[in-house]
């Protein structure tokens, strides 16, 4: 049984690398989007706070697969229109790039809620101390608020990354050959679906365990630096 699937392990590894790479590349962007939306949500500007509220509520309410489809097919339509306008083909949307954009934007809304919740309990004394020594509000956010927010929200962000890792499997529906799609192809070729999906499950667990270990080490390091 295992000798049948053994020759395909290199393909599994490529799928696992793509899954991890897609999530790892999308995650910092989603954190940046989340921070921006969270600061906009608590700002004094009505337009900025309204835009942030609309963004968060819309993308939190949409299923991830819908966002992936809209980004992929929508960008293809836009590129087709652009090709007609320019008079030459500009190509189609890369499925990996579409998945990257969709995951970053969708999970940015989840990250925004995490940061906004932490901002509601953020000690005002830090801001007052920064203003007292002559720092601008931008400097206070960059040097004090953001580092403390990232440190405090690390456990929640770690869980968010694990969710993103699993949701990235939906990218297979637009042709991304990540771990789940690779497993499906191998299962069809070997006709050993149970064994193939058990191997994929083990790979997902290994990736999750490594991610959890990195998160634990980061939490321990930031805990010692306090």
GIBELFEN-V582579 format. One record per residue. N is the residue number from 1. RES is the residue in one letter. PSI is psi in whole degrees, -180 to 180 (none if undefined). Layout:
N:RES:PSI
N:RES:PSI
This chain:
1:X:-53
2:X:-27
3:X:-22
4:X:-40
5:X:-13
6:X:-41
7:X:-12
8:X:5
9:X:-32
10:X:-36
11:X:-39
12:X:-42
13:X:-39
14:X:-42
15:X:-41
16:X:-40
17:X:-42
18:X:-40
19:X:-49
20:X:-40
21:X:-41
22:X:-44
23:X:-41
24:X:-37
25:X:-36
26:X:-31
27:X:-48
28:X:-35
29:X:-40
30:X:-35
31:X:-43
32:X:-44
33:X:-42
34:X:-44
35:X:-45
36:X:-46
37:X:-38
38:X:-44
39:X:-36
40:X:-37
41:X:-33
42:X:7
43:X:167
44:X:-17
45:X:124
46:X:-39
47:X:-44
48:X:-45
49:X:-36
50:X:-43
51:X:-41
52:X:-42
53:X:-42
54:X:-46
55:X:-49
56:X:-47
57:X:-37
58:X:-52
59:X:-25
60:X:-27
61:X:-10
62:X:140
63:X:146
64:X:-38
65:X:-35
66:X:-43
67:X:-43
68:X:-45
69:X:-43
70:X:-44
71:X:-44
72:X:-56
73:X:-35
74:X:-43
75:X:-34
76:X:-40
77:X:-43
78:X:-40
79:X:-36
80:X:-44
81:X:-39
82:X:-38
83:X:-43
84:X:-38
85:X:-40
86:X:-23
87:X:6
88:X:158
89:X:135
90:X:9
91:X:177
92:X:179
93:X:133
94:X:125
95:X:-38
96:X:-42
97:X:-39
98:X:-43
99:X:-39
100:X:-47
101:X:-45
102:X:-46
103:X:-41
104:X:-46
105:X:-45
106:X:-50
107:X:-17
108:X:-34
109:X:-36
110:X:-42
111:X:-35
112:X:-40
113:X:-41
114:X:-49
115:X:-38
116:X:-39
117:X:-40
118:X:-33
119:X:-32
120:X:-22
121:X:12
122:X:130
123:X:126
124:X:-17
125:X:-32
126:X:-44
127:X:-43
128:X:-38
129:X:-40
130:X:-43
131:X:-34
132:X:-30
133:X:11
134:X:12
135:X:145
136:X:166
137:X:-33
138:X:-43
139:X:-37
140:X:-44
141:X:-43
142:X:-39
143:X:-24
144:X:-57
145:X:-53
146:X:-48
147:X:-41
148:X:-36
149:X:-46
150:X:-39
151:X:-45
152:X:-34
153:X:6
154:X:-47
155:X:-44
156:X:-39
157:X:-34
158:X:-43
159:X:-37
160:X:-38
161:X:-40
162:X:-38
163:X:-43
164:X:-39
165:X:-42
166:X:-38
167:X:-26
168:X:-18
169:X:-25
170:X:-19
171:X:-18
172:X:-24
173:X:-14
174:X:14
175:X:9
176:X:123
177:X:62
178:X:-165
179:X:-44
180:X:-41
181:X:-41
182:X:-43
183:X:-41
184:X:-42
185:X:-45
186:X:-40
187:X:-39
188:X:-33
189:X:-39
190:X:-18
191:X:35
192:X:65
193:X:-39
194:X:-48
195:X:-43
196:X:-45
197:X:-26
198:X:-40
199:X:-43
200:X:-40
201:X:-42
202:X:-41
203:X:-42
204:X:-41
205:X:-38
206:X:-46
207:X:-43
208:X:-40
209:X:-42
210:X:-43
211:X:-42
212:X:-38
213:X:-44
214:X:-42
215:X:-44
216:X:-43
217:X:-39
218:X:-42
219:X:-40
220:X:-40
221:X:-42
222:X:-29
223:X:-38
224:X:-27
225:X:-5
226:X:none
